[in-house]
Amino acid sequence: MWGVVFPVLLLLLGCGAVLLLAAAPTLLSILPEGIRTRVENINFTQHSVQERGYFYADALRIFREHWLVGTGGGGWASLYPSYQSYGYSSRQAHNFVLQTLIDVGLIGALAIFGFIAWIFAAYVRQHIRTVRASGMESGQAGPQGRLLYAVTAVPLLLHSFMDFDMSYVFLSALFYLCLGGMAGALPQREPADRSAGIGSAVRWGYPAVLALLSLSMLFVSLSLKRGNSEAVRAIGLVTQPSPQLAPVMEALDSAVALQPSNADYVLIQIKLLDALYRQTQQETYLDEGAALLAALKEREPYAPEISEYEYGWARLKGQEDQALAVSREAIGRRPWAMPWYERAAELHYVLGERAGDQGDLREQDRHWDQVQMLSVTIEEKRRELELIPKSIAVPSFDPTPGLKLQQARVEYRRGNYAGAADLLRPVLPEDLKPAGSRELVRWYAAAAQKQGKEDAAWRDRLFAADGSERVKLERLLSKGMQGGPSFVQEAQDS
């Protein structure tokens, strides 16, 4: 009995000592500096602990929508941008249980953790039985002789509940190796007659199944290795001074055939075809790339590269409506990605202006109101960030100068020149060499001049940066008010 009680007492004593040291600072001075620092850092309000709390809450949201069979391997890395509470970046959920639930669902998690629980329960039960039987015969293997396996497995499992230990192949293999060692300590039941019946089937069937599984895994591993080698060969061919398309695509096709589930190989093909289309303007390259992208989207709909290619190709073809649809879809899947808000705002302005030029003022106002709605959405999400503890380093979600430019363009075209100038004034750049910087200053100078408050300093800097800006500014000043007041102005007036 003492063999069972003694380890428990040691555990309680250790926990009590840590709590006592944490509560009594004077006792910490007697400890070495390294240990003293670790004890002082025991604090559940640390940013790392609080960050994990948000990871876990977001992981549970993913699990609730894919609770039965899960999302498949890598589900967290693909889906977390759609569910995250703020714009953090983490390809791991920092919790073995939650990541398993996301990957394989409730059914798979019950199988995995049921197996682990059975091994631990059987090992502990056998250990208690052995202790109560007053030890074991000399040289006999048993739970006490294999205690090292349990001592290694328990910390790994416990720490994996707050970190991603099991994502490391070495640690995961070590944990399951320890489970095997613990299972080896359990009593083995021999069949009554090993030469016939079920005993013979177990005797020969079990090793045969293991051998088949081992050969299957070896075959799969070799196929994956060959696929990786083909992809590396393709990249090597591309980097040559005068690469030929046919050998590169042949190597990539071979890599995809060996590992169809690897999206990276398909993305290399798409990237190559995209570069060839931009260089040659031959539609065949774009059509082939679009076909590959569509097939990839069916398997990996949340891959961020898909939206980038769809958006880029739509803009190249002048399909602003399609580009806007892609941007809106990307915002829904990555609500903390500010570049997509800026792209959507620009397209709404362009499409609204086009509709106004064609006399469809209702369609114009619909698009321009959406620019304002995007800014409202951003402000709502910024208010959500105010609820995040200050100890967490939350990435900024401030509107970009490009987004403010689109808002200012709408206000300017609707006659709200003061509102346009107020939006642009805080984001005016010092470096006017980039064309985008000059566009900000041009619209600001036009808005100021429309109010009769010409800002000569910025206007002169603009003209000095590029002589053609004088003509562009005059053209902008000639544009009159177009469309009705924004919904923001209407709300204020009412």
N, C-alpha and C positions, 0 to 999 in steps of 0.2 A: 504493500500500500504506500509505503514511503517513497517508492520509485515513481509513483504517480503524483503525489502531493508535492514533492521537492521541486520539480520543474515549475509547477504553478506558483509556488511561493517565491521562487527566484524571479519570475516574471512580474508578480505583484510588487516585489521589493524594488525592482528596477524602475517600474513606472512611478512608484512613490518617491524614489530618490530624484527622478527627473523633475517631478512636480515640486518637490521641496526646494530644489536648487533654483527653479524658475521663480518661486515665490519669495525666496530669501536671497536677495542680491549679495549680502555679505558673505554667504557661503560660496558664491561663485569665485571669489578671489583666490581660493585655495586650489582651483582647478587649473590645468594647463591652458594656455591661451586658445589653442585650437578647439578643445572641448568646450571651454567657456563660451566661445563665439557661437558654436552650434546650439548650445542650450539657450543662449540669449535670443537666438533667432527663431525659437519655437513660438510662433505667433500666428493665430488663425486669421488675422487681418492682413497678412502679407499679400502683396499683389499677386504672387504666384498661386496662392490658395484661392483668392477671389476670382482670378481668371479661370481657374479650373471649374469653379462653380458655374460660370457662364457656359463653358464648354459642355458641362454635363447637362445643363438645362437645354441647350441647343441639340445635343445628342438625343435626349429624350423626345424632342419634337420630331426629329427624323424617325426615331423608332416607332412613334405612334402612327406614322403614315405608312410604315413598312414593317409592321410588327410580326407578321406570320412567318415569312420566309426570308426577310431581309432584302438588302439591296445588292448583294454580291460583294466580292472582295474589293476593297478600296472605296466603299460607299461613303465613308465620312469625308475622305479627301475630295471626292467629287461633289458632294451635296452640301457640305457645311456653309459655303458662301450664300446659299439660298435661305438658310435658317439662322445665321449668326445674329447675335444680339448687338454686335458692333463690328467694326471693320478689322478684326484681328486676322492674323494669318497663322494657321496651325494645321498641318496635314495629319495630325494625330489627335484623337479625342482625349488622350491622357487618362484612359480608364479601360482596362482590359474587358470588363463586363459589358460596358456600354458599346465599345467598338465591336465586340462579338455580336451583341444584339442587333446592331445596325447591319453587319455583314451577312449574318446567317439567320436572323430573325429569332423568334421565340422557340421554334422547333429545333433549330440547330443549336441554340444556346442551351436548351434543356439537355440535349444529348452531350454537349461538351462538358458543361459544368456538372451534369449528373455523373458522368464518368469520373471526373476529378473528385467529386464529393464521395463517390463510392470507394475510390482508392484510399482516400484519407480516413474515411470512417472504418473501413476494414482494417487498415493499418493500426489505428488507435485501439480498436477493439481487441486485436490480436496482442498489441503491446500490453494492455491492461490484463488480459488473460495470462500472459507470460509472467508479469510481475506478481500476480496473485498466486501463481504456481511456484513462487519462490525461486525464480531464475531458470536457467536453461542448462543443459548438459554442456560440458566443456567442448568447444569447437563447433557447436551446432549454430547454424545461421538462423537468425530470427530478427524481430523488430529492433532489439537492442543492438545487435550486430550491424544493422543497417540504419542506425539512427542518423548518420551523416546525411543520408538522402533526404530525410524529413526536415532536418535542420536547414538544408540548402533550399528545399522546395518551398517551405512556408514563407520565408522572407521574400522570395521572388514573387510568389503569388500575392502576398499582402501589398507589396510595393507596386505591383501592376494595377492595383485598384486605384492608384493615384498618378500613374505615369504609364509610359508606353514601352515597358520592358519587353513585353512579348512581341513587339514589332522587330526586335533584334533577333536574327536567326540564331545566334549563339545562345542567348539567354533562353529563348523559347525551346531550343533543343535541349539545353541543360535542364530545364524544368521537367520536360517530359521524360528525359533520361532518369531523373530522380523519381518520378512516378513509377517508372519501370522497376527501379531498385526497391522501392517500397512494396510494389506488388510481388516482387520475388521473395519477400519475407513472409508472405502469407502462406498458410498450410496448403499443401497440394493434395488433392483427393485422387487417389489412384483407382481406376476401374477394377472391378473384381476380377475380370478376365481380360487381359490385354491382348490376347491372341484372337479374339473373335468379337463380333457384334459391334456395339458402339465404341468399345475401347479401341478396337483396331481402326475404326474410322477416325477417331480423334487422333490416334497415334500417327497416322499417315496423312490425314486430311489437313490438319492444322499447319504442318510445315509446308505442304504443297500450296496452300492458299497464301502463306507468307512469301513463298518463293515467287509465285505469280505476281503478287502485288509489288515485290521488289523489282522484278524484271519490268513491270509496267512503268514504275516510277523512273527506272533507269532509262527506258526508251523515251519517256516524256522529257526528261532532263537533257538527253542528247539532242532531241529535236529543238528544244529551246536554245541550247547552246549553238546549234547550227544556224538557227534564225538570227541570233545575235551576231554571229560571225558574218552572215550575209549582209546585215545592215551596216556593220562596220566597214565591210568591203565597199558597199555602195557609197558611203561617206568618203572613203579614200579615193574612189574614182571621181567624185565630184570636185575634190580639192586639187586634182591634177591640172596642169596648165591648159590643156585643151580637152575638156571632158566630152565624152560621147553619151548621148541620151540613152541609146538602146542598152548598153551594158549596165548602166546605173539602174534603169527601170527593171531590168531582168533580175538584178540582185535584190532589189526591193520586193519584187513580186515573189521571189523565192522566200524572202524573210517573212512576208505576210502569209504565204501558204503554210509555212512551218509553224507560225504562231498567229493565227487569225485574230485572236483577242487582243493583241498588242496594238493599241492605238498609235503609239509613237512611230511605228514603221509606216502606217498609212499617212500620218501627218508629214513625214519626210517626203513621201511621194507628192502630196498636195503642195507642199512648200516649193518643191522643184518645179512642178507644173505651173504654179502661180508666177514664179520668177521667169519662166520661159514665155508665158503669156504677156507679161509686162514688157519683156524685151522685144518680142516679135509681133504682138497683137494678133496672133493666130488663134481663132476661136476654138480650134480643135483641142488645144491645151486646156483652155478654160472649161470646155465641155467635159473633158476627161477628169479634170480636177473636181468639178461640180458633182459628177457621178460618184467619185470616191468619197466626197464630203457627205453626200446624202446617205450613202451606205454607212459611213461612220456615225452619223447623227442618230441612226436607228439603234446602234449599239451603245453609243456614249453620248447621249443628248446633252449632258452637262459639261462636256469638255469646252473650256473657254475659247480655244482656238477656232472652234466651229463658228462662233458668232463673229469673230474677227474676220475670217475669210468671207463669210456671207455678206458682212457689211462692206468690206473693201471691194468685192466684186460688184455689188449693187451700185456703189458710187462710181466705179469705173464705167459701168454701162449707162450711167445717168438715170438709174431706177431709184429715185429718191423715196418713193412710196415703199418699195421693198426694203431699202436701207432703214427707213423709219420703223417698219415692222420688226426688223432684226434688233434695232436699238431698244425698242419697248420690251421685247422678249428678254433681252439681256438684263434690263433693269429689274424685271420680275425675278430673274434667277440670281442676280448679284446686286441686291438693293443698296450695297455700300460701295459700289464701283462708280465714283464720280465721273470718269470719262464718258460713260454711257449716257449720263444725264446731259452732258454738254453736247454730245452728238445728236441726241434726240431733240434738244432745244434748237440747235442749228437747223435741223431738217424741218421742224415745225415752222420756223420762221421762213425758210426758203419756200416751202410748199404754200404757206399762207400768202406770201408776196406774189407767188405765181398765180394763185387763185384770184387775188385782188386785181392783177393785171388783166385777167380774163373776165373781170366784171362780177365774179362770184364772191361778194363781200361776206356772205354768211359762212362760206367755207374758209375764207381768210380769217375771220374772227374766231372760228373754231380752232384753227391751228395756233393762232397767236394766244388764245386763252390757254392752250395747253402748255405754252412756254411759261406762263405765269403759274400754272398748276404744278409744273415741275419744281419751281422755286418754293411753292408752298409745301410740297412733299419733302424737299430737302430741309426746310425749317422744322418740320415735324420730327424728322429723324434726328436733327441736331438737338431738339428738346429731349429726345430719348437718351441721348448721350449724357445729358446733365444728371441722369439718375445713376450713371455708372460711378462707383467709388473713385475718388480722386487719386487713390493709390495706384490705380491701373493706368498704364500708359495707353490711352485711347488714341488711335490714329485720327488725324484731323479729317473733318468732313465739311470743310469750308467750300463754298461755291468757287469755282475756278474763274480766272479772268475771262476765259472764253465763254463760260456760261453767263456771266454778268453782261458780256457784250450782246448776247442774243436777247436777254431781257431788256437791255437798253435800246436795242434796235426796235423792238416792239413798242416800247414807250415813245420813242422818237417818232415812229411812223403814225402813232396815234395822237400826236400832238402834246404829249406830256414831256416837254423838253427838260424841265427841272428834274423830273424823276430819272430821265436818262442820264443827265449829268451827275446826279447824286450816285447812281449805280457805278459809273465808270471812274469817278474821281479817286476813290481809294485804291484802284488797281492799275493806275497809270504807270507804265514801266519807265525805267531810266534809260534802258538800251532800246533805241528805236531802229536798230538795224534789221531785226526780223520783221517780215511783212505783217505778222499778226499783231505785233506791238504797235506798228503805225496805224493799223486799223482801229485799235482801241482809242488812240489819241485823235484820229480823224473824226470818229463819231462823237467823242467828247467835245472837240472844238466846234463841231456843227451844232450840238445841243446847246453849248454855251452861247454861241452867236445867235441862235434862234431866240434866245431869251433877251438879247440885247446886252449880254454880259460877256463880251468876247474876251477869251483868255489868250492874250497876245503872246505870252511866254511859251505856252505849249504849242500854239499855232506856228510860231517862228521856228521852234525846235523841229516840228514836223516837216516844214518846208526845207529846213537845212538838211534833214536826214535823207529826203528824196524829193527832187524837184517836181516829179509828176504828182505829188500829193496836192499841189495847189489846184490842179484840174479836178482831181478826185473829190476834194472838199467842195469845190463849187458845184459839182454834179450832185453831191449829197445834199447841199443846201437847197438845190432846186427841187428836191423831192418834197411834195406837200404832204399834209396829213391825209392818211388813208384809213378808212374803217372807223368803227365806233370806239367808244371808250372801253378800256379793259374791264373785266369783271371785278377787278380790285377797285378801280375807280368808281364803278357803279355801286359797289357795296358801300364805299365811303360816302358817296353822294346820298344814298338812301338812308 
